[in-house]
Amino acid sequence: MNAVFWILSIITVLGGLAAVTLKNTVHCALALTAAFAGLALLFLQLDAQFAGFAQILVYIGAVAILVVFAILLTRGSETPSEGVFSRTWLTGLVIAAAVFAVIAWAVLRSGAALPGENAAPAVSVQQIGAALMGRYVLPLEIVALLLTAAMIGAVIVAMHDKGGSK
Amino acid sequence: MTPLAGYLLVAALVFAIGLAGALTRRNAILVLIGIELMLNAANLNLVAFWRYSPHPEALTGMMFAVFSIAVAAAEAAVGLGLVISIYRHARTTDLDELNRMKG
């Protein structure tokens, strides 16, 4: 529990809070990027370099850009006159607070049962590559198939059907 | 408080923030942002449990997190494609107004 952990946690939580509360949607996307960066740095803090850099490449490099494109394509940056929160916002807030309370209670109650400090695992990218090509080769191929299907699906769903002949 | 408990609490907080965003915002894109935050909180849990597990050299938790990142990217692409498609049809992304199955 060092200072770096607390700073990164504060960046992540404040970024997440700003991403769901700000009025301007473009500002929300920027705050989301800050939260993603904080999470990537937390991964690095946890000695998971590969996961951290994958997080930076995929989330900050691709997902955040996709969100910005979607905002610009849908006039989402205009603030609606009747407010940015839905009519049932109080119910949603209560549910989220209850979920946090339950998880935090469970974590704090299990305090002594959780494993404590241990030596940092020395994991090289070579080991990760060997694992991906050996033990995890089937999930890797399935993910490849899933990404292809998702890409084709996203293009078909978002495609203009010109002339409306269907 | 062990370090693992700290990471788990941060992940729980991020998850709750994402859930609150997904449940309270009107804009469909902001709901997707909330879902992305929830997926990221789950990834943080996976990596934290991997780091403090007795056998981190087995790479199980980190591999789970990496695959989860890939699946989340696919989810974001399809979700935002659906939002754009709905916007083209209904000219709005306000979820309070999108209340008909057959627009």
Interface residues (C-beta under 8 A of the other chain):
Chain A: M1 F5 S9 T12 V13 G16 L17 A19 V20 T21 T25 C28 A29 L32 A35 F36 L39 L42 F43 L46 D47 A48 F50 A51 A54 Q55 V58 Y59 A62 V63 L66 V67 F69 A70 I71 L73 T74 R75 G76 P80 G83 V84 F85 S86 R87 T88 W89 T91 G92 L93 I95 A96 A97 V99 F100 I103 A104 V107 L108 S110 G111 L114 P115 G116 E117 N118 P121 V123 Q127 I128 A131 L132 Y136 P139 V143 L146 L147 A149 A150 M151 G153 A154 V155 V157 A158 H160
Chain B: M1 T2 P3 L4 A5 G6 Y7 L8 L9 V10 A12 L13 V14 F15 A16 I17 G18 L19 A20 G21 A22 L23 T24 R25 R26 N27 I29 L30 L32 I33 G34 E36 L37 N40 N43 L44 V47 A48 W50 R51 Y52 S53 P54 P56 E57 L59 M62 M63 A65 V66 F67 I69 A70 V71 A72 A73 A74 E75 A76 A77 V78 L80 G81 L82 V83 I84 S85 Y87 R88 T93 D94 L95 D96
